[in-house]
Amino acid sequence: MLLWSLLVIFAPVSEQSDWVTLLAPSSVLEGDSVVLKCQAKWTGGIKTMSYHKDGRQLLSSNKVSTFSIQSAAFNDSGQYHCAISGKLLWNRETTSKAVKLKVQELFPPPVLTASSSQPTEGTPVTLTCETWLPPEKSGTELQFCFFREGQGLGPGWSKSPELHIPTIWSQDSGSYWCEAQTVTPRVKKQSLKSQIHVQRVPVANVSLETQPPGGQVIEGEKLVLLCSVSEGTGNITFSWHRETTETSLGNKTQRSLSAELEILAVKDSDAGKYYCRADNGYRPVLSEVNITVRIPVSRPALTIRVSGAPAMVGDVVELHCEVQRGTHPILYQFYQKDVILGNSSASFGGGASFNLSLTSEHSENYSCEADNGLRAQRSEVVTLNVTGPEGYRKDLVIAGTLGGLFGVLGFVAVALPFYYWYQETSVPVSRPALTIRVSGAQAMVGDMVELHCEVQRGTHPILYQFYQKDVILGNSSASFGGGASFNLSLTSEHSENYSCEADNGLRAQRSQVVTLNVTGPEGYRKDLVIAGTLGGLFGVLGFVAVALPFYYWYHKTSVPVSRPALTIRVSGAPAMVGDVVELHCEVQRGTHPILYQFYQKDVILGNSSASFGGGASFNLSLTSEHSENYSCEADNGLRAQRSEVVTLNVTGPEGYRKDLVIAGTLGGLFGVLGFVAVALPFYYWYQETSGGSSASNVPSSGSQESTHSSPLPAVGELQPLYANCETIYSNTLTVTEKGQPDYANDGAADKDVVYSQVWSIQQTEGAANTRGTFPETKDSSVTYANVRKT
């Protein structure tokens, strides 16, 4: 007892002692649970027990206890010790040796990666949150979460370190990061932020399609305008417009490469040009289509036109059928009761007619039907009553004899002078041309074909008769130009030779034979080859027969072209590489057809022939090489005129000159080959048929006459005062020594009618009076007028 008291008296106040030990791990991982335990070699007499970190007291207790760290963090690292005080021998506080505790990283902060940092709109993107665990903690479960601009993405916390975005858009651009954490205990770490910029693709290649296809729609049906682009991302705004109005017909904004506009019931007034525009924030792109509204025929009206009242046996009546509305051509069929009398096709308004020479059998009900392929409509029934006395054959003989006698006398008295006048002024018919018009490329059983017969020259009226081989199919009288037609509903029996005859009482002319091959629905490839070959041959022959007289007439009556005007039409301003521009060339005056040629500087780009007014156009898809001067030339064979130069400036990317050189070389080569292939035969034909009608080709005469040659201007330079032509001849103009003009018909086969142009030439005083010039006079005005020889 005494010894124990001495120990207490002489024990230090506070010191480290091996009597007290702090039990603690030296190294732990983030999130681990750590227990610190202060252990003494004796347990009796302990008054307090405390735990300290880096000199700071963490816990003090009056009983034996431990100190726990539930989830270790980096800030838990440091120097730890414990202290015990109580009624010990030395009555002082005893401290353990310090223990260093180090908290190590469980897993590093995650790294966010994206499959593309600049993805294209509409494409998928995958985000990955990457980190790793030490081998001893490989079984620890991690969770991941992804964020954009502070907003969570996807399902939230997930075991997968990846987030798949199926389609990304421009508004998804921004700052992205991810977080990773353990399930329990919870250790959470965040990645650095990454920027993702979503790229938008401009719209391109806009097309406008229709349903029904081809822009052909029947009145009252639904029309669908489908606008689509080949590429483009984001919200695309599609809008539809009509050329004649500035307002939009409708628009749709959606993430789609196509959109459609419906017109539920199309009206006749809806016909015209439409275009659609697609825009996703860049330069809008346009496309257009032309809509044709086809109108079914209305119910036709049948009119029976009789020369007198009532209709008598022997009269000729006209059945006239006409509709008020309907797209042409329209096929009209005429019925006596339910028997077809005949049919006629009308390409324009005015209806169609059918003539009947009445007998007593024609007292019947009549109707007509109109059909334009969209709908067939039948007229109301019209009754025709044909009257005439019965049992009067003898009276008819007497009346007919007397009537015929007086009729002959009257006819002779009236018609003989007219006949002589008619013979003097009438023109016999030229040889007619027969054309067989088929709706398709091959005449098929069941098709409707039109036999069309027409002459180029001849006094009307003209009676046209149609023949199948040598059997008359029918006839039609034409009081005006345009010929006559006869329709056939084809059967296999109609494969035969056809011709037509024209007769105006002066001369009857038969056309060349045209062969029609009618085939069935199967296996007609061989027939197509034969029909094509024969059609081409007869087409050439028919063209020559029709075009040759026309050429001579054209050469005498044509007007040289005026100077053309070139217009460059650009869809936007300025003209950009990739744009399509239209070069439009047009003259104010000149006889058609006119050949228009387009030039880039002095290089021919192409040409186009215009048979009617309105000029011609040539389209260019622009490159940087098209910044150049442009002009056009108009030529109708009488005079060629060049337009003023127009400069086109094209802006856009450079660096593809080599491609332009290759494309230009190939295009020029094929253009020259195509031009030669088309123009060379026409040139030789033109040289062969142009003849010597120019006034400069006047042959010299004998010594008694002076031929006026060099002083006369060329035909293309003279201004015609009067021009007309029925039969064209090459006229020779001479001037006698007395200064009087003379006319001679140089080799004309028919000497009945001669026409020439009128020129007025003034010669001033002092002109040389030599051979080949006008005689000297103060003011000699010589007028060359039309000459009619009978």
C-alpha positions in Angstrom: 0.0 0.0 0.0 2.8 2.3 0.8 4.5 1.5 -2.5 1.4 2.3 -4.5 1.0 5.6 -2.8 4.6 6.4 -3.6 4.0 5.7 -7.2 1.0 7.9 -7.3 2.9 10.7 -5.7 5.9 10.6 -8.0 3.9 9.9 -11.4 4.1 12.6 -14.0 1.2 14.9 -14.5 0.6 14.0 -18.2 2.8 11.9 -20.4 2.8 9.4 -23.1 2.9 5.9 -21.8 2.9 2.4 -23.1 0.1 1.8 -20.6 -2.3 3.4 -23.1 -2.6 2.3 -26.7 -4.8 3.7 -29.5 -5.9 0.9 -31.9 -6.6 2.3 -35.4 -6.0 1.3 -39.0 -3.2 3.2 -40.6 -4.8 3.5 -44.1 -8.5 3.4 -45.2 -10.5 4.0 -48.4 -13.1 6.6 -49.0 -16.4 5.5 -47.6 -14.9 2.9 -45.2 -16.2 2.7 -41.7 -13.4 3.4 -39.2 -13.4 2.5 -35.4 -10.7 4.0 -33.1 -10.3 2.2 -29.7 -8.3 3.4 -26.7 -7.0 0.4 -24.8 -5.3 0.5 -21.3 -3.4 -2.2 -19.5 -5.7 -1.7 -16.6 -9.3 -0.9 -16.6 -10.0 0.0 -13.0 -10.2 3.6 -11.8 -10.7 5.2 -15.2 -12.4 8.5 -14.8 -12.4 9.9 -18.4 -11.4 8.7 -21.9 -11.0 11.1 -24.8 -10.0 11.0 -28.5 -8.0 13.7 -30.3 -7.1 14.5 -34.0 -4.3 16.8 -34.8 -4.4 18.2 -31.2 -8.2 18.8 -31.3 -10.4 16.8 -29.0 -13.1 14.9 -30.9 -14.8 13.0 -28.1 -14.6 12.7 -24.3 -16.5 10.1 -22.2 -16.5 9.1 -18.6 -16.5 5.5 -19.5 -14.7 3.2 -21.7 -15.7 3.9 -25.3 -14.7 3.9 -29.0 -14.7 6.6 -31.7 -16.3 5.8 -35.0 -16.1 7.4 -38.5 -19.1 6.1 -40.4 -17.8 7.0 -43.9 -14.2 8.1 -44.2 -13.4 11.1 -46.2 -10.2 12.9 -47.2 -10.6 15.4 -44.4 -10.6 12.5 -41.9 -6.9 11.9 -42.5 -4.5 13.1 -39.7 -2.7 12.3 -36.4 -5.0 10.6 -33.8 -4.3 9.8 -30.1 -6.4 9.0 -27.0 -6.0 10.0 -23.3 -7.2 8.3 -20.0 -7.5 9.9 -16.6 -8.6 8.6 -13.3 -7.6 7.5 -9.7 -4.5 5.8 -10.8 -1.3 5.5 -8.9 0.0 8.8 -10.2 -3.4 10.5 -10.4 -2.6 12.1 -13.7 -3.9 11.9 -17.4 -2.1 9.3 -19.5 -1.9 9.8 -23.4 -1.3 7.2 -26.0 1.2 7.5 -28.8 -0.1 9.2 -31.9 -1.4 7.1 -34.8 -1.4 8.5 -38.4 -4.7 7.8 -40.3 -4.6 8.3 -44.1 -7.9 8.1 -46.1 -7.2 7.1 -49.7 -9.3 7.7 -52.9 -11.9 5.0 -53.6 -12.2 6.0 -57.3 -11.0 9.0 -59.2 -13.4 11.8 -60.5 -15.2 10.5 -63.6 -14.3 11.7 -67.1 -17.2 12.5 -69.5 -16.7 11.5 -73.2 -19.1 11.9 -76.1 -19.1 9.9 -79.4 -18.9 13.2 -81.2 -18.3 16.7 -79.7 -19.9 18.3 -82.9 -22.6 15.9 -84.0 -25.0 16.6 -86.8 -28.6 17.2 -86.1 -30.8 14.1 -86.2 -27.9 11.7 -85.5 -27.5 9.6 -82.3 -24.9 10.5 -79.6 -23.5 8.3 -76.8 -22.2 9.9 -73.5 -19.8 7.8 -71.4 -18.9 8.5 -67.7 -15.5 6.7 -67.1 -13.9 5.9 -63.7 -12.4 2.8 -62.0 -12.2 1.1 -58.6 -9.1 -0.5 -56.9 -8.8 -4.2 -57.2 -9.7 -4.8 -53.5 -13.0 -2.8 -54.1 -13.9 -4.2 -57.5 -17.1 -5.5 -56.1 -18.3 -2.1 -55.1 -21.4 -1.0 -57.0 -21.3 2.4 -58.7 -24.2 4.5 -60.0 -24.0 7.2 -62.8 -26.1 10.2 -63.7 -25.8 12.7 -66.6 -26.6 16.4 -66.7 -27.0 19.2 -69.3 -27.1 22.8 -68.1 -28.0 21.6 -64.6 -30.9 19.4 -65.8 -30.7 15.6 -65.3 -30.8 13.5 -68.4 -32.3 10.1 -69.1 -33.7 7.9 -66.3 -31.6 9.5 -63.5 -29.1 7.4 -61.5 -28.3 4.1 -63.3 -25.8 1.3 -63.1 -24.8 1.9 -66.7 -21.9 4.3 -67.3 -23.4 5.2 -70.8 -26.3 7.4 -71.9 -27.6 6.9 -75.4 -29.3 9.9 -77.0 -31.2 8.5 -80.1 -31.5 11.8 -81.9 -29.8 15.1 -81.0 -31.0 18.5 -82.2 -29.5 22.0 -82.3 -31.3 23.0 -79.1 -29.5 20.2 -77.3 -26.2 22.1 -77.6 -24.7 23.1 -74.3 -22.6 22.1 -71.2 -22.6 18.4 -70.2 -21.2 16.6 -67.1 -21.7 13.4 -65.2 -21.6 12.1 -61.6 -20.6 8.8 -60.1 -21.4 7.5 -56.6 -21.3 4.3 -54.5 -24.6 2.9 -53.4 -23.6 2.5 -49.7 -21.8 4.2 -48.1 -22.3 7.1 -50.5 -19.2 8.5 -52.2 -20.1 10.9 -55.0 -17.8 12.6 -57.5 -18.5 14.9 -60.5 -16.7 15.1 -63.9 -15.5 18.3 -65.5 -17.9 20.0 -67.9 -17.8 19.3 -71.6 -19.2 21.5 -74.4 -21.3 19.8 -77.2 -22.2 21.9 -80.3 -24.8 20.3 -82.6 -24.4 21.1 -86.3 -27.4 21.9 -88.5 -27.5 20.6 -92.2 -29.1 23.1 -94.6 -32.0 21.9 -96.8 -31.2 20.9 -100.4 -32.8 19.5 -103.5 -36.4 20.5 -102.9 -39.0 18.6 -105.1 -42.7 19.2 -105.5 -44.7 16.1 -106.5 -48.5 15.7 -106.9 -51.0 13.0 -106.3 -52.4 12.1 -108.8 -49.0 12.1 -110.4 -48.0 14.3 -113.4 -50.0 17.3 -112.2 -53.1 16.1 -114.0 -56.2 16.2 -111.8 -59.9 15.9 -112.5 -62.2 18.7 -111.3 -63.7 17.8 -108.0 -61.0 15.3 -107.0 -58.5 15.7 -104.2 -55.1 17.2 -105.1 -52.1 16.4 -102.8 -49.0 18.6 -103.1 -46.0 16.7 -101.6 -43.0 18.9 -100.9 -39.8 17.0 -99.9 -36.0 17.7 -99.5 -33.1 15.2 -100.0 -31.4 16.5 -96.9 -31.7 19.0 -94.1 -31.9 18.8 -90.3 -33.9 20.4 -87.5 -37.3 22.0 -87.8 -38.0 22.4 -91.5 -40.8 24.8 -92.5 -42.6 23.8 -95.7 -44.8 26.4 -97.4 -46.9 26.2 -100.5 -47.6 29.1 -102.9 -49.4 29.8 -106.2 -47.7 31.8 -108.8 -50.6 34.2 -109.4 -50.9 35.1 -105.6 -48.5 36.3 -103.0 -50.3 34.7 -100.1 -49.3 31.3 -98.7 -51.6 28.4 -99.3 -50.4 26.8 -96.1 -47.3 25.9 -94.2 -46.1 23.1 -91.8 -43.0 23.1 -89.5 -41.8 19.7 -88.5 -38.7 17.5 -88.1 -39.3 15.7 -91.3 -37.8 15.7 -94.8 -41.3 15.9 -96.4 -44.7 17.4 -95.9 -47.9 17.5 -97.9 -50.8 20.0 -98.5 -54.2 18.8 -99.6 -56.8 20.6 -101.8 -59.9 18.6 -101.1 -61.9 19.5 -104.2 -60.1 21.0 -107.1 -61.9 23.6 -109.2 -61.2 24.8 -112.8 -59.8 28.0 -111.4 -57.1 26.0 -109.4 -55.2 25.3 -112.6 -51.8 26.9 -112.9 -48.2 26.9 -111.5 -47.5 26.1 -107.9 -44.3 26.1 -106.0 -43.2 25.0 -102.5 -40.4 26.4 -100.3 -38.4 24.6 -97.6 -36.4 26.5 -94.9 -34.6 25.4 -91.8 -33.0 28.7 -90.9 -30.5 28.8 -93.8 -31.2 29.9 -97.4 -34.7 28.7 -98.4 -34.9 26.5 -101.5 -37.9 26.4 -104.0 -39.4 23.9 -106.4 -42.4 24.3 -108.7 -45.0 22.2 -110.7 -47.7 23.0 -113.2 -51.3 21.8 -112.3 -53.7 21.0 -115.1 -57.4 20.6 -114.1 -59.3 18.3 -116.5 -63.0 18.8 -116.6 -65.5 16.0 -117.4 -68.0 16.8 -120.1 -71.3 18.3 -119.2 -74.5 16.8 -120.7 -74.5 17.5 -124.4 -77.3 19.2 -126.3 -78.4 17.8 -129.6 -79.8 20.2 -132.2 -81.4 19.0 -135.5 -81.0 21.8 -138.1 -83.4 21.5 -141.0 -83.4 23.9 -144.0 -87.2 24.0 -144.2 -90.2 23.1 -142.1 -91.3 20.4 -142.0 -88.4 18.0 -142.8 -89.1 16.4 -146.1 -87.8 13.3 -147.8 -84.7 14.3 -149.7 -83.7 17.1 -147.4 -80.3 17.2 -145.8 -80.4 17.8 -142.1 -77.5 18.5 -139.7 -77.3 16.8 -136.3 -75.2 19.1 -134.1 -74.0 18.0 -130.7 -72.2 20.3 -128.3 -71.3 20.5 -124.6 -71.1 23.6 -122.4 -68.1 22.4 -120.3 -65.4 19.8 -120.7 -61.7 19.4 -121.5 -60.9 18.7 -125.1 -60.5 16.7 -127.3 -64.1 15.4 -127.1 -65.4 12.5 -129.1 -69.0 13.0 -130.2 -71.2 10.0 -131.3 -74.5 10.3 -133.0 -77.4 7.7 -132.5 -80.6 6.9 -134.3 -82.4 5.2 -131.5 -79.6 3.0 -130.2 -77.7 2.6 -133.5 -74.5 4.5 -134.0 -74.7 6.7 -137.1 -71.2 8.1 -136.9 -68.8 10.0 -134.7 -66.5 13.0 -134.9 -63.7 14.3 -132.6 -63.5 18.0 -131.7 -60.2 19.4 -130.5 -61.6 22.8 -129.7 -65.0 24.3 -128.8 -68.0 24.4 -131.1 -69.1 20.8 -130.9 -69.5 18.5 -133.9 -72.0 17.8 -136.6 -73.3 14.9 -138.7 -75.4 15.2 -141.9 -78.3 13.0 -143.0 -80.0 12.9 -146.4 -83.5 12.1 -145.4 -85.7 9.2 -146.4 -89.0 8.1 -144.8 -87.0 5.7 -142.6 -85.4 8.6 -140.8 -88.5 9.4 -138.8 -87.0 8.3 -135.5 -85.6 9.4 -132.1 -82.1 10.8 -132.1 -79.5 11.5 -129.4 -75.7 12.1 -129.1 -73.0 11.2 -126.6 -69.9 13.2 -125.6 -66.9 11.6 -124.1 -63.4 13.1 -123.2 -62.1 10.0 -121.4 -63.2 11.3 -118.0 -66.9 10.8 -118.3 -69.4 9.9 -121.1 -72.7 11.9 -121.2 -75.7 11.2 -123.3 -78.0 14.0 -124.5 -81.8 14.0 -124.3 -83.7 12.4 -127.1 -84.9 14.6 -130.0 -87.6 13.3 -132.3 -87.3 13.9 -136.1 -90.5 13.6 -138.2 -89.9 13.3 -141.9 -93.0 14.0 -144.0 -93.9 13.5 -147.7 -97.0 12.4 -149.7 -97.5 8.8 -150.5 -98.5 7.3 -153.9 -97.3 10.3 -155.9 -94.7 8.6 -158.1 -96.2 9.9 -161.3 -96.5 13.4 -160.0 -93.0 13.1 -158.8 -91.9 12.0 -162.3 -93.7 14.9 -164.0 -92.7 17.5 -161.3 -89.2 16.1 -161.3 -88.9 16.3 -165.1 -90.3 19.8 -165.3 -88.3 20.9 -162.3 -85.2 19.3 -163.7 -85.7 21.1 -167.1 -86.3 24.5 -165.6 -83.6 23.8 -163.0 -81.1 23.0 -165.8 -82.1 26.1 -167.7 -81.9 28.2 -164.6 -78.6 26.6 -163.6 -77.1 27.2 -167.0 -78.3 30.9 -167.0 -76.9 31.5 -163.6 -74.0 29.1 -163.3 -72.4 29.5 -166.7 -71.1 33.0 -166.0 -70.1 31.9 -162.5 -68.4 28.8 -163.9 -66.2 30.9 -166.3 -65.4 33.2 -163.4 -64.7 30.3 -161.1 -62.5 28.7 -163.7 -60.6 31.9 -164.0 -60.1 32.5 -160.2 -60.3 29.0 -158.7 -57.3 26.9 -157.8 -57.4 23.1 -158.2 -56.6 21.1 -155.1 -53.0 20.0 -154.5 -52.3 16.4 -153.6 -53.7 15.7 -150.1 -51.8 14.3 -147.2 -53.3 11.6 -145.0 -52.4 11.5 -141.3 -53.4 8.7 -139.0 -53.5 10.0 -135.4 -53.2 7.3 -132.7 -53.5 8.1 -129.0 -50.6 5.8 -128.1 -47.3 4.7 -129.6 -48.9 1.5 -131.0 -52.4 1.2 -132.5 -54.2 -1.4 -130.4 -57.5 -3.2 -130.7 -60.2 -1.0 -129.1 -58.3 2.3 -129.7 -59.9 5.2 -131.4 -57.8 6.6 -134.3 -58.4 9.7 -136.4 -57.8 9.7 -140.2 -57.1 13.3 -141.1 -56.9 14.5 -144.7 -55.7 17.9 -145.7 -54.5 19.8 -148.8 -52.0 22.7 -148.9 -53.7 24.5 -151.7 -57.1 24.6 -153.4 -60.3 26.6 -153.6 -63.0 25.6 -151.1 -65.4 23.9 -150.6 -63.5 20.6 -150.9 -65.0 17.1 -150.6 -62.7 14.7 -148.8 -63.3 10.9 -149.1 -61.6 8.3 -147.0 -60.6 4.8 -148.3 -59.7 1.5 -146.7 -57.8 0.0 -149.6 -60.4 0.8 -152.3 -63.5 0.8 -150.2 -65.0 4.2 -149.3 -65.3 4.6 -145.5 -67.0 7.9 -145.5 -66.7 11.5 -146.7 -66.8 15.0 -145.3 -67.0 18.5 -147.0 -64.8 21.3 -145.7 -65.9 24.9 -146.4 -62.7 26.3 -144.9 -59.1 25.3 -144.4 -58.0 22.6 -141.9 -59.0 19.5 -143.8 -61.4 16.9 -142.6 -61.3 13.9 -140.3 -62.8 10.4 -140.0 -62.7 8.3 -136.8 -62.3 4.5 -136.5 -62.8 2.3 -133.5 -60.1 -0.3 -134.2 -60.6 -4.0 -134.6 -58.0 -6.6 -135.9 -59.8 -6.2 -139.3 -58.5 -2.6 -139.6 -54.9 -3.6 -140.3 -54.9 -2.3 -143.9 -53.8 0.4 -146.3 -55.6 3.7 -146.2 -55.8 6.8 -148.4 -57.9 9.8 -149.0 -59.1 11.9 -151.9 -59.7 15.6 -152.2 -62.0 17.1 -154.9 -63.2 20.7 -155.4 -64.7 20.1 -158.8 -61.6 21.3 -160.7 -59.4 18.4 -160.0 -59.5 15.2 -157.8 -56.3 14.2 -156.1 -55.5 11.0 -154.2 -53.1 10.9 -151.3 -50.3 8.4 -150.9 -51.2 5.1 -149.2 -50.6 5.0 -145.4 -50.5 1.5 -143.7 -52.1 1.0 -140.3 -51.1 -2.0 -138.3 -53.4 -2.9 -135.4 -52.0 -5.3 -132.8 -53.4 -7.0 -129.8 -52.4 -6.4 -126.2 -49.6 -9.1 -126.1 -46.4 -9.7 -128.1 -46.2 -6.8 -130.5 -42.6 -5.9 -130.3 -42.0 -6.9 -133.9 -45.1 -5.0 -135.0 -43.7 -1.9 -133.2 -40.4 -2.1 -135.1 -42.2 -2.5 -138.5 -44.7 0.2 -137.6 -42.0 2.5 -136.5 -40.0 2.0 -139.7 -42.9 2.5 -142.0 -44.2 5.5 -139.9 -40.8 7.1 -140.2 -40.7 6.6 -143.9 -44.2 7.9 -144.6 -43.5 10.7 -142.0 -40.6 11.9 -144.1 -42.6 11.7 -147.3 -45.5 13.5 -145.8 -43.2 16.1 -144.4 -41.7 16.7 -147.8 -45.1 16.9 -149.5 -46.4 19.4 -146.9 -43.2 21.4 -146.2 -42.0 22.0 -149.8 -44.8 24.2 -150.9 -44.8 25.9 -147.5 -41.1 26.7 -147.8 -41.6 28.5 -151.2 -44.5 30.4 -149.7 -42.5 31.2 -146.6 -39.5 32.4 -148.5 -41.7 35.0 -150.4 -43.7 36.3 -147.5 -41.2 36.2 -144.6 -40.2 39.2 -142.5 -36.5 39.4 -141.3 -36.0 39.3 -137.6 -35.5 42.5 -135.6 -32.7 42.8 -133.1 -33.3 40.4 -130.2 -33.3 41.3 -126.5 -31.5 39.0 -124.0 -32.8 38.8 -120.5 -31.0 36.9 -117.7 -33.5 35.7 -115.1 -32.0 34.8 -111.7 -34.1 33.3 -108.8 -32.2 35.2 -106.1 -29.8 38.2 -105.9 -26.9 37.9 -106.3 -26.4 34.9 -108.6 -24.7 32.1 -106.6 -22.7 29.0 -107.6 -25.3 26.2 -107.9 -28.2 28.5 -108.9 -30.0 27.8 -112.1 -30.5 30.9 -114.3 -32.6 31.3 -117.4 -31.2 33.1 -120.5 -34.3 34.3 -122.5 -34.0 35.7 -126.0 -36.9 37.3 -127.9 -37.5 39.5 -131.0 -40.2 42.0 -131.5 -40.7 41.3 -135.2 -39.8 38.5 -137.6 -41.4 35.5 -139.4 -41.3 32.2 -137.6 -39.7 29.7 -137.2 -36.8 31.5 -135.6 -33.5 29.8 -134.5 -32.2 31.3 -131.3 -28.5 30.8 -130.4 -27.0 31.6 -127.0 -23.4 32.8 -126.5 -21.0 33.0 -123.5 -18.6 35.6 -124.9 -18.2 34.2 -128.4 -18.7 30.5 -127.5 -22.1 29.0 -128.5 -23.9 27.5 -125.4 -26.8 26.0 -127.2 -29.7 26.9 -129.5 -33.5 26.5 -129.6 -36.1 26.9 -132.4 -39.3 28.8 -131.8 -42.3 28.1 -134.1 -44.4 30.8 -132.5 -43.9 34.0 -130.5 -42.5 34.2 -127.1 -38.8 33.7 -127.8 -36.7 30.9 -126.5 -34.8 30.1 -123.3 -31.6 28.3 -122.2 -30.9 27.3 -118.6 -27.5 27.4 -116.9 -26.5 25.7 -113.6 -24.0 28.2 -112.4 -20.3 27.7 -111.5 -17.7 30.3 -110.8 -16.6 30.1 -114.5 -20.0 31.5 -115.6 -19.1 35.1 -114.6 -18.9 36.3 -118.2 -20.6 38.4 -121.0 -23.6 36.8 -122.7 -25.5 37.5 -125.8 -28.0 35.8 -128.2 -28.6 35.6 -131.9 -31.9 35.3 -133.8 -32.1 33.9 -137.3 -35.1 33.0 -139.5 -33.1 32.4 -142.7 -33.6 36.0 -143.9 -31.3 37.8 -141.6 -29.3 37.0 -138.4 -29.4 39.6 -135.6 -27.2 39.7 -132.5 -28.4 41.1 -129.1 -26.6 43.5 -126.9 -24.1 42.0 -124.4 -25.4 41.3 -120.9 -22.9 40.7 -118.0 -23.5 38.0 -115.4 -21.6 38.1 -112.1 -21.6 34.8 -110.2 -20.4 34.6 -106.6 -19.5 31.4 -104.6 -16.7 29.0 -103.7 -13.6 28.7 -105.9 -11.3 25.7 -106.6 -13.1 23.5 -109.1 -11.8 24.9 -112.4 -10.4 21.6 -113.5 -13.9 20.0 -113.2 -15.4 22.8 -115.2 -12.8 22.4 -117.9 -13.5 18.7 -118.2 -17.3 19.2 -118.1 -17.1 22.1 -120.6 -14.9 20.1 -123.0 -17.2 17.1 -122.9 -20.4 19.2 -123.1 -19.0 21.2 -126.0 -18.0 18.0 -127.9 -21.4 16.4 -127.5 -23.1 19.7 -128.3 -21.2 20.1 -131.6 -21.9 16.4 -132.5 -25.6 16.9 -131.7 -25.7 20.1 -133.6 -24.0 18.6 -136.7 -26.3 15.5 -136.5 -29.4 17.7 -136.6 -28.3 20.7 -138.7 -26.3 19.0 -141.4 -29.3 17.2 -143.0 -31.4 20.3 -142.7 -28.6 22.4 -144.3 -28.4 20.2 -147.3 -32.2 20.1 -147.6 -32.3 23.9 -147.3 -29.6 24.3 -150.0 -31.4 21.9 -152.3 -34.8 23.6 -151.8 -34.0 27.3 -151.4 -33.7 27.7 -155.3 -32.8 31.1 -156.9 -35.6 33.4 -155.7 -33.3 36.2 -154.7 -33.5 39.3 -156.7 -29.7 39.3 -157.0 -29.8 36.1 -159.2 -31.3 37.9 -162.2 -29.8 36.6 -165.4 -28.5 39.1 -167.9 -30.5 39.8 -171.0 -29.7 40.8 -174.6 -28.6 44.2 -175.8 -32.2 45.5 -176.0 -32.7 45.3 -172.2 -30.6 46.3 -169.3 -30.7 44.0 -166.3 -31.0 45.7 -163.0 -28.7 43.7 -160.7 -26.0 45.3 -158.6 -27.9 48.5 -157.5 -30.8 46.4 -156.0 -30.3 45.6 -152.3 -30.4 42.0 -151.2 -33.7 40.5 -150.5 -33.1 40.3 -146.7 -32.4 44.1 -146.7 -35.5 45.2 -148.7 -38.6 46.3 -146.9 -41.6 44.5 -148.5 -44.6 46.8 -149.2 -46.9 43.8 -150.0 -46.4 40.1 -149.8 -48.8 37.3 -150.5 -48.3 33.8 -151.9 -50.4 31.0 -153.2 -48.1 29.6 -155.8 -44.4 30.8 -155.6 -42.1 31.3 -158.5 -38.7 32.6 -159.0 -39.3 36.0 -160.7 -36.8 37.8 -162.8 -36.9 41.6 -162.7 -35.5 43.5 -165.6 -35.5 47.2 -166.6 -35.8 48.2 -170.2 -33.6 50.9 -171.8 -36.5 53.3 -171.3 -36.4 52.7 -167.6 -39.7 50.7 -167.5 -39.7 47.5 -165.4 -40.4 44.1 -167.0 -41.3 40.8 -165.4 -40.5 37.4 -166.5 -41.5 34.1 -165.0 -38.3 32.0 -164.9 -39.2 28.4 -165.5 -42.6 28.3 -163.7 -44.6 25.2 -164.4 -48.0 26.8 -163.8 -48.3 30.2 -165.5 -51.8 31.1 -164.2 -50.8 33.2 -161.2 -47.5 35.0 -160.4 -46.9 37.0 -157.2 -43.8 38.9 -156.3 -42.9 41.4 -153.6 -43.2 45.2 -154.1 -40.1 47.4 -153.8 -39.9 51.2 -154.4 -36.4 52.4 -155.5 -35.5 56.1 -155.8 -32.7 57.2 -158.0 -31.4 60.7 -157.8 -30.2 63.0 -160.6 -26.8 62.2 -162.1 -27.0 58.4 -162.0 -24.8 56.8 -164.7 -26.8 55.7 -167.7 -24.8 52.6 -168.5 -25.6 49.0 -169.2 -27.0 47.4 -166.0 -28.1 50.6 -164.3 -31.1 52.9 -164.5 -31.2 55.7 -167.1 -30.3 59.2 -166.1 -33.3 61.2 -164.8 -33.9 63.8 -162.2 -36.1 61.8 -159.9 -36.8 58.3 -161.1 -39.1 56.3 -158.9 -39.6 52.7 -160.1 -42.2 50.6 -158.3 -42.2 46.9 -158.8 -45.8 45.6 -158.1 -47.5 42.3 -157.9 -48.3 40.7 -161.3 -51.2 38.4 -162.0 -50.9 36.5 -165.3 -54.0 34.8 -166.6 
